[in-house]
Amino acid sequence: MFDEADLPRRKSDLLADLAREDLDKLSIAELDERIVALEAELVRARAKREGAAAFRAAADSLFRNVD
């Protein structure tokens, strides 16, 4: 059959794993790198959300004006 490790993981699992990770093992430099990486991911996610919202607004306006 299929091994569960081969199946795609849900987003919530990835976030939960990230939140459960033991930060005590990381050095200050590693923590700084992690913070930079997480901040970059936030910027990427916010940009994607803004683009999706703009696309949705354009689609909504297009279909509302078809009278």
CYANA upper distance limits for C-alpha pairs under 8 A (distance plus 0.5 A):
  2 PHE  CA      6 ASP  CA      7.66
  2 PHE  CA      7 LEU  CA      8.32
  3 ASP  CA      7 LEU  CA      7.64
  9 ARG  CA     13 ASP  CA      6.97
  9 ARG  CA     14 LEU  CA      7.58
 10 ARG  CA     14 LEU  CA      7.22
 11 LYS  CA     15 LEU  CA      6.88
 12 SER  CA     16 ALA  CA      6.50
 13 ASP  CA     17 ASP  CA      6.52
 14 LEU  CA     18 LEU  CA      6.68
 15 LEU  CA     19 ALA  CA      6.70
 16 ALA  CA     20 ARG  CA      6.66
 17 ASP  CA     21 GLU  CA      6.69
 23 LEU  CA     31 LEU  CA      8.23
 26 LEU  CA     30 GLU  CA      6.07
 26 LEU  CA     31 LEU  CA      6.57
 27 SER  CA     31 LEU  CA      6.60
 28 ILE  CA     32 ASP  CA      6.61
 29 ALA  CA     33 GLU  CA      6.72
 30 GLU  CA     34 ARG  CA      6.62
 31 LEU  CA     35 ILE  CA      6.64
 32 ASP  CA     36 VAL  CA      6.72
 33 GLU  CA     37 ALA  CA      6.65
 34 ARG  CA     38 LEU  CA      6.55
 35 ILE  CA     39 GLU  CA      6.51
 36 VAL  CA     40 ALA  CA      6.66
 37 ALA  CA     41 GLU  CA      6.74
 38 LEU  CA     42 LEU  CA      6.72
 39 GLU  CA     43 VAL  CA      6.84
 40 ALA  CA     44 ARG  CA      6.77
 41 GLU  CA     45 ALA  CA      6.56
 42 LEU  CA     46 ARG  CA      6.48
 43 VAL  CA     47 ALA  CA      6.60
 44 ARG  CA     48 LYS  CA      6.71
 45 ALA  CA     49 ARG  CA      6.61
 46 ARG  CA     50 GLU  CA      6.62
 47 ALA  CA     51 GLY  CA      6.70
 48 LYS  CA     52 ALA  CA      6.62
 49 ARG  CA     53 ALA  CA      6.54
 50 GLU  CA     54 ALA  CA      6.63
 51 GLY  CA     55 PHE  CA      6.63
 52 ALA  CA     56 ARG  CA      6.56
 53 ALA  CA     57 ALA  CA      6.56
 54 ALA  CA     58 ALA  CA      6.64
 55 PHE  CA     59 ALA  CA      6.67
 56 ARG  CA     60 ASP  CA      6.51
 57 ALA  CA     61 SER  CA      6.58
 58 ALA  CA     62 LEU  CA      6.62
 59 ALA  CA     63 PHE  CA      6.77
 60 ASP  CA     64 ARG  CA      6.55
 61 SER  CA     65 ASN  CA      6.72
 62 LEU  CA     66 VAL  CA      7.30
